[in-house]
Amino acid sequence: MTNTKKTIQDLARISTEEFRAKNKFPIAVILDNIRSLNNIGSIFRSSDAFAVSKIALCGITATPPSVEIHKTALGAENSVDWTYYPSTLDAIADLRKQGFTICAVEQCQGSISLEKFAPDPARKYAIIMGHEVYGVDQAAVDAADLCLEIPQFGTKHSLNVAVTTGIILWHLTAALLNQK
């Protein structure tokens, strides 16, 4: 076995237009007042990698076009569908009308530990990702159908929001792929 890195040609990436036209996973990402443009860009990039259906940018969360978002999104802000909502509760209401199950990613009483969560392939999921310091707003937690929590074993009580989004998206897409 050789461990030679793959070339761009080996990866056979599709164009932005092809990505926008392809079927996506039944997953949406709701950004609840994310302040860092680098985090927003990273979340766009992870959302592209996992073929997320849409992103809801809420409250103070910045929107493309933005040089700072582009630095980490590397063009994913042009491939992933996104909508701006003045409030996270507006996004939750809209996505719920579209049939999404709303999941707050937060450390809550009664939250489901991520490794125990098996998504139903017949459902669509919207994950709420919270502010870098304050987490998901309590009103959004209250409006969610369930809370997911990533178990942690160190001295810190949280992960970076972009890292957390990547972990959650990997878990959801891997579980959905394994159920096909």
Summary of the structure (lengths in Angstrom):
residues: 180
radius of gyration: 16.2
end to end distance: 29.3
largest distance: 52.5
contacts: 560
relative contact order: 0.19
helix: 39%
strand: 22%
